[in-house]
Amino acid sequence: QFADNAFAGVTVLKTAHMENNRLTQLPRNFPFDKMETLTISRNPWHCSCQLAPLRKWLKGNRTRAEDTCSTPAQHRGQPIRDTPALRSCKLPTKRSRKGSRH
């Protein structure tokens, strides 16, 4: 498991190999912006909205990785890229709502 701030301050991460772990989630601040290669297979992913940025990255990349949900049970075995579990998730925007001036 990653701490929530595990990637704080990381701006350019191009490659990450995280296969064969017991990861169920990625931290909210995982730096997908410059990611080119990401291997996440053989992890028991929990398909909740926290994985929505991962789904967006998978859809935008021609990666062959078809990583699947382990939980919740009704989504077990479904590809993260296509699972209905993540279809209605809203992705966070870059703009912060705090301190906005009118």
PEKAUR-V26458 format. One record per helix or strand. SS is the DSSP state (alpha for helix, beta for strand). FROM is the first residue (numbers start at 1). TO is the last residue. If there is no record, write none. Layout:
SS;FROM;TO  SS;FROM;TO
//
This chain:
beta;15;17  beta;37;39  beta;45;46  alpha;49;60  beta;68;71  alpha;73;75  beta;79;79  alpha;84;86
//
